[in-house]
Amino acid sequence: MVELVLQGVAEMWASPAMLEEYADVLADEPEFLAEISRQVRLVYPLTVLEVIRHEPDNRFVECAVAVPADFIITVNTARGHFDRKAYDGVRVMSPGVWVNSAEAKPFINRLR
């Protein structure tokens, strides 16, 4: 997904709270974290949600609903994380499922 963002094909949005989460998770990958920080569009959600058991993941749903985004693309679909197919109309897909979906075709075709 980051590659699609770098090529200007897709957008990546994040809230300040999400950027803090990225900083924790990517602490050992400072160059990758810096690239994400440069590419991300900031959003400041006004709604606090509690729809996911793993509390930090709620920040991602808040951001997606605020944008409004079409998708949350994540590998984190284990029980207690993004284990529903959608949240407030924002669909959740793994990168592999998304890349092979009909919705991804216009984005993927722009890369060719």
C-alpha positions as CSV (number, residue, x, y, z in Angstrom):
1,M,0.0,0.0,0.0
2,V,2.8,2.4,0.8
3,E,4.1,1.9,-2.7
4,L,0.8,2.9,-4.1
5,V,0.9,6.1,-2.0
6,L,4.5,6.8,-3.1
7,Q,3.4,6.6,-6.7
8,G,0.5,8.9,-6.2
9,V,-2.1,6.2,-6.9
10,A,-3.7,6.0,-3.5
11,E,-4.0,8.2,-0.4
12,M,-2.9,7.5,3.1
13,W,-4.5,9.3,6.0
14,A,-3.6,9.3,9.6
15,S,-4.4,11.2,12.8
16,P,-1.7,12.3,15.2
17,A,-2.6,9.4,17.5
18,M,-2.1,7.0,14.6
19,L,1.3,8.5,13.9
20,E,2.2,7.8,17.6
21,E,1.2,4.2,17.1
22,Y,3.3,4.0,13.9
23,A,6.3,5.4,15.8
24,D,6.0,2.7,18.5
25,V,5.5,-0.1,16.0
26,L,8.2,1.1,13.5
27,A,10.8,2.2,16.1
28,D,13.4,0.0,14.5
29,E,12.6,1.2,11.0
30,P,13.2,5.0,11.2
31,E,13.6,5.5,7.4
32,F,10.3,3.8,6.7
33,L,8.6,5.8,9.5
34,A,10.0,9.0,8.1
35,E,8.7,8.1,4.6
36,I,5.2,7.4,6.0
37,S,5.2,10.7,7.9
38,R,6.1,12.6,4.7
39,Q,3.4,10.9,2.7
40,V,0.5,10.8,5.1
41,R,-2.4,13.3,5.0
42,L,-3.4,14.4,8.5
43,V,-6.9,14.2,9.8
44,Y,-8.3,15.2,13.2
45,P,-11.2,12.9,14.0
46,L,-13.9,14.5,16.2
47,T,-15.5,11.2,17.2
48,V,-14.1,8.7,19.7
49,L,-15.0,5.1,18.9
50,E,-14.8,2.0,20.9
51,V,-15.7,-0.7,18.3
52,I,-12.5,-2.8,18.5
53,R,-11.2,-4.7,21.5
54,H,-7.6,-3.7,20.9
55,E,-8.0,-0.1,21.9
56,P,-5.3,1.5,19.7
57,D,-7.0,0.1,16.6
58,N,-10.0,2.3,17.3
59,R,-7.9,5.3,16.2
60,F,-7.7,3.8,12.7
61,V,-11.4,3.4,12.4
62,E,-11.9,7.0,13.7
63,C,-9.6,8.3,11.0
64,A,-11.2,6.3,8.3
65,V,-14.7,7.4,9.3
66,A,-13.6,11.0,9.5
67,V,-12.0,11.1,6.0
68,P,-14.4,9.3,4.9
69,A,-12.3,6.4,3.5
70,D,-13.5,3.5,1.4
71,F,-11.1,1.0,3.0
72,I,-8.9,0.2,5.9
73,I,-6.1,-2.0,4.4
74,T,-4.4,-4.0,7.1
75,V,-2.7,-7.3,7.9
76,N,-4.0,-7.0,11.4
77,T,-7.2,-8.9,11.2
78,A,-6.7,-11.3,14.1
79,R,-9.4,-11.7,16.7
80,G,-9.8,-8.6,18.7
81,H,-8.3,-6.3,16.1
82,F,-10.0,-5.6,12.7
83,D,-12.1,-8.7,12.8
84,R,-15.2,-7.2,11.2
85,K,-15.7,-6.7,7.4
86,A,-16.7,-3.1,7.8
87,Y,-17.0,-0.3,10.4
88,D,-19.5,2.5,9.7
89,G,-19.3,1.7,5.9
90,V,-15.5,1.6,5.8
91,R,-14.5,-1.9,4.5
92,V,-11.6,-3.7,6.0
93,M,-9.4,-5.8,3.7
94,S,-5.9,-7.4,3.9
95,P,-3.5,-6.1,1.3
96,G,-3.7,-9.4,-0.7
97,V,-7.5,-9.4,-0.8
98,W,-7.6,-5.7,-1.7
99,V,-5.0,-6.0,-4.5
100,N,-7.1,-8.8,-6.1
101,S,-10.4,-7.1,-5.7
102,A,-12.4,-5.3,-8.4
103,E,-12.1,-2.1,-6.3
104,A,-8.3,-2.1,-6.6
105,K,-8.2,-2.6,-10.4
106,P,-8.3,1.2,-11.2
107,F,-5.5,1.9,-8.8
108,I,-3.3,-1.0,-10.0
109,N,-4.0,-0.1,-13.7
110,R,-2.6,3.4,-13.0
111,L,0.7,1.8,-12.1
112,R,1.1,0.2,-15.5
